[in-house]
Amino acid sequence: MPVRTVARLWPLFLGLSLIGLAVGVQGSLLGVRAALEGFEDGLIGLVMSAYFAGFLAGSLLAPRLILQVGHIRAFGAVTALASVTILIHASFVEPWTWAAMRLLTGFAFSAIYVIAESWLNQAATNENRGQLLSIYMVILLAGTCVGQFMLNLADPAGFSLFILISVMVSVAAIPILMTVLPTPPVEETERVSIAHLWRRAPMGVIGIVLVQWCTSVVFGMGAVYGARLGLDVSEIAMFMGAIMGGGMILQWPLGRISDLVDRRWVMGLASLCAVAAAVMASEEQVAGNRLYLYAFLFGGFCLSQYSLVVALIHDHLRPAEIIPASGTIVLLSGLVSVFGPLMVALGMRMFGLDSFFQMLAVALLMMAIISIWRALFVPALPPEYKTQSTIQVPAIAVGSVLHPEEKEVV
């Protein structure tokens, strides 16, 4: 990939790195602050689920906003919205206000990703698009991981961290809005229906549902679980950072292995490893190296599976269907993510704190059983039909390539 292409995109990557930091620290900060304020687990789950509902709405509505006012104005508007909503969290500490602000925050970040990724696709060619996408995903993953440790910079019960997040979001807009890249056109693309995906790759649809549900639980309720466990702020940051770091580090080797063998075996065995890590983590009641190790392994074998599932779906699609299918994957991911934090919050309220990792273990055990069963009894796809896996991050939690104004493929 030409160095000149990356150099041209540095304002975009710089801005997105700040967005990744803001997303990483904001989710954990709100979980910790909600626990400190004594919010009930059910209300916390509702607040966290509101973000994913907003993200889903943004992925559907942002392209229309761009069509009406253009990329520059739309980006400036949603950046300002994201910057303001986090300050309102600190000013009005009340669960229903927070839920409304989280809804708007999810919409704003989703629109930011749509606009930024449009610029990325405009600058990319067919030869380097995969490499640029990988750089983009690594930047967002690294920002989200490092953002966890920003909890240590100030007291979550105060105002300072909220101001810092607002400043980062506002500053992130400067290099992106000052970029000299041409404004990308907003084009209509076709959409592959969920039913069509199911007919082509049922294991892929099942995988998206289960993996994305687990991901939404981790991003939405992980910090809350740490606070309920009695961890202090630095320990919660280490716990969440270990999960995110595992998902970032193990993603590439698992993807490469899945390019060489049946992806379903890799998904099944990775799920079993994640189940074992979840069970062991649920037994740890205090902070320490063992808890962080289990969290790292769980994140590595759970969060990294999104890439495997997307690659599996692409294996079963015609080349012309891959881009339209991305929008459907985002839609399905968003629908599932809305229910994850709320379900686990209610589970923790009814069955106790241990149910956090236990519910994750059950979902991943289902993933393992279905993947291995299909690998044993459903013939594998011929190697010549497999696509090369690329680094992907869960669409709703951080960001993924979105596509504007879709119409269904017949």
Residue pairs with C-beta under 8 A, 6 or more apart in sequence:
1 127
1 128
1 131
1 132
2 128
5 123
5 124
5 128
5 132
6 13
6 132
6 135
8 123
8 180
8 181
9 120
9 123
9 132
9 181
10 175
11 175
11 176
11 178
11 179
12 116
12 119
12 120
12 175
12 176
12 179
12 181
13 135
13 136
13 139
14 172
14 175
15 116
15 172
15 173
15 174
15 175
15 176
16 116
16 136
16 139
16 140
16 143
16 172
16 176
17 139
17 142
17 143
18 143
18 168
18 169
18 171
18 172
19 109
19 112
19 116
19 140
19 143
19 168
19 169
19 172
20 139
20 140
20 141
20 142
20 143
20 144
20 146
20 147
20 398
21 143
21 144
21 146
21 147
21 150
21 168
22 82
22 86
22 147
22 165
22 168
22 169
22 172
23 109
23 140
23 143
23 144
23 147
23 398
24 143
24 144
24 145
24 146
24 147
24 148
24 150
24 244
25 147
25 148
25 150
25 151
25 161
25 164
25 165
26 86
26 105
26 147
26 165
27 48
27 51
27 219
27 220
27 223
28 147
28 148
28 151
28 222
28 223
28 236
28 237
28 240
29 151
29 156
29 161
29 162
29 165
29 223
30 47
30 48
30 89
30 98
30 102
30 223
31 44
31 48
31 220
31 221
31 222
31 223
31 224
31 226
31 227
32 151
32 156
32 223
32 224
32 226
32 227
32 233
32 236
33 89
33 93
33 156
33 157
34 43
34 44
34 47
34 95
34 98
34 224
35 44
35 223
35 224
35 227
35 228
36 156
36 157
36 227
37 93
39 47
39 95
40 349
41 224
41 228
41 345
41 346
41 348
41 349
42 342
42 345
42 346
42 349
43 95
44 95
44 221
44 224
44 341
44 345
45 220
45 221
45 341
45 342
45 343
45 344
45 345
45 346
46 95
46 99
46 342
46 345
47 95
47 98
47 99
47 102
48 102
48 219
48 220
48 221
48 224
48 341
48 342
48 345
49 216
49 220
49 337
49 338
49 339
49 340
49 341
49 342
50 98
50 99
50 100
50 102
50 103
50 106
51 102
51 103
51 105
51 106
51 220
52 106
52 216
52 220
52 334
52 337
52 338
52 340
52 341
52 396
53 103
53 106
53 334
53 338
54 102
54 103
54 104
54 105
54 106
54 107
54 108
54 110
55 106
55 107
55 109
55 110
55 334
55 337
55 396
56 106
56 110
56 331
56 334
56 335
56 337
56 338
56 396
57 103
57 106
57 107
57 110
58 106
58 107
58 108
58 109
58 110
58 111
58 114
59 110
59 114
59 327
59 330
59 331
59 334
59 395
59 402
60 331
61 107
61 111
62 74
62 78
62 107
62 110
62 111
62 114
62 115
62 402
62 404
63 114
63 186
63 404
63 405
64 405
65 74
65 77
65 78
65 111
66 74
66 114
66 115
66 118
66 186
66 404
67 186
67 404
67 405
69 77
70 183
71 115
71 118
71 119
71 183
71 184
71 186
72 177
72 183
74 111
74 115
75 111
75 112
75 115
75 116
75 173
75 176
75 177
76 173
76 177
78 107
78 108
78 111
78 112
78 115
79 108
79 112
79 169
79 170
79 172
79 173
80 170
81 104
81 107
81 108
82 105
82 108
82 109
82 112
82 169
83 166
83 169
83 170
84 166
85 101
85 102
85 104
85 105
85 108
86 101
86 105
86 162
86 165
86 166
86 169
87 162
87 163
87 166
88 97
88 101
89 97
89 98
89 101
89 162
90 159
90 162
90 163
92 98
109 399
110 402
113 399
113 400
113 402
114 402
114 404
116 176
117 136
117 399
117 401
117 402
118 184
118 186
118 404
119 176
119 179
119 181
119 184
120 132
120 133
120 136
121 129
121 184
121 401
122 181
122 182
122 184
122 185
123 132
123 181
124 132
124 133
130 388
130 390
133 390
133 391
133 401
134 390
134 391
137 390
137 391
137 392
137 393
138 248
138 391
140 393
140 398
140 399
141 244
141 247
141 248
141 251
141 391
141 393
141 398
142 248
144 244
144 397
144 398
145 241
145 244
145 245
145 248
146 241
148 237
148 238
148 240
148 241
148 244
149 237
149 238
149 241
150 161
150 164
150 237
151 161
151 233
151 234
151 236
151 237
152 233
152 234
152 237
153 160
153 161
153 164
154 160
154 161
154 164
155 161
155 233
156 233
186 404
186 405
187 404
187 405
188 404
188 405
188 406
188 407
189 323
189 324
189 327
189 403
189 404
189 405
189 406
189 407
190 324
190 406
190 407
190 408
190 409
191 324
191 327
191 328
191 406
191 407
191 408
191 409
192 317
192 321
192 324
192 325
192 327
192 328
192 408
192 409
193 328
193 408
193 409
194 205
194 328
194 331
194 332
196 409
197 204
197 205
197 313
197 325
197 328
197 329
197 332
198 205
200 313
200 316
200 317
201 312
201 313
201 315
201 316
201 317
203 264
203 267
203 312
203 370
203 371
203 374
204 309
204 310
204 312
204 313
204 316
205 313
205 332
206 367
206 370
207 267
207 305
207 308
207 309
207 312
207 367
207 371
208 309
208 310
208 313
208 329
208 332
208 333
208 336
209 332
209 336
210 363
210 364
210 366
210 367
211 302
211 305
211 306
211 309
211 367
211 394
212 306
212 332
212 333
212 336
212 337
212 340
212 394
212 395
212 396
213 336
213 337
213 339
213 340
213 363
214 302
214 303
214 340
214 360
214 363
214 364
215 302
215 303
215 306
215 337
215 340
215 394
215 396
215 397
216 336
216 337
216 338
216 339
216 340
216 341
216 394
216 396
216 397
217 340
217 341
217 343
217 344
217 356
217 359
217 360
218 243
218 299
218 302
218 303
218 360
219 394
219 397
220 340
220 341
220 344
221 340
221 341
221 344
221 345
221 348
221 356
222 239
222 240
222 243
223 236
223 240
224 345
225 348
225 353
225 356
226 235
226 236
226 239
226 240
227 236
228 348
228 353
229 285
229 286
229 353
230 286
231 239
231 287
232 287
235 287
238 287
238 292
239 287
239 291
239 292
239 295
240 295
242 292
242 293
242 295
242 296
242 299
243 295
243 296
243 298
243 299
243 303
244 299
244 303
245 296
245 299
246 295
246 296
246 297
246 298
246 299
246 300
246 301
246 303
246 304
247 299
247 300
247 302
247 303
247 304
249 300
250 300
250 301
250 304
251 300
251 303
251 304
251 307
251 391
252 391
254 266
254 270
254 301
254 304
254 305
254 307
254 308
255 304
255 307
255 308
255 311
255 389
255 390
255 391
256 389
257 266
258 266
258 267
258 308
258 311
258 389
259 311
259 386
259 388
259 389
262 375
262 380
263 308
263 311
263 312
263 315
263 386
264 312
264 371
264 372
264 374
264 375
264 380
265 371
265 372
265 375
266 308
267 305
267 308
267 309
267 312
267 367
267 368
267 371
268 367
268 368
268 369
268 371
268 372
268 375
269 368
269 372
270 301
270 302
270 304
270 305
270 308
271 301
271 302
271 305
271 364
271 365
271 367
271 368
271 371
272 364
272 365
272 368
273 297
273 301
274 297
274 298
274 301
274 302
274 305
274 360
274 361
274 364
275 361
275 364
275 365
275 368
277 294
277 295
277 297
277 298
277 301
278 294
278 298
278 302
278 357
278 358
278 360
278 361
278 364
279 357
279 358
279 361
280 290
280 294
281 291
281 294
281 295
281 298
281 357
282 354
282 356
282 357
282 358
282 361
284 290
284 291
284 294
298 357
298 360
302 360
302 364
303 394
305 367
306 392
306 393
306 394
306 395
307 389
307 390
307 391
307 392
308 389
310 329
310 389
310 392
311 386
311 387
311 388
311 389
311 390
313 325
313 329
314 322
314 325
314 387
315 381
315 385
315 386
315 387
316 381
316 385
317 325
321 409
322 387
323 403
324 403
324 406
324 409
326 400
326 401
326 402
326 403
327 402
327 403
327 406
328 406
329 395
329 400
330 395
330 396
330 400
330 402
333 394
333 395
333 396
333 400
334 395
334 396
337 396
337 397
343 359
344 355
344 356
344 359
344 360
347 355
347 356
347 359
348 355
348 356
351 358
392 400
393 399
393 400
394 400
395 402
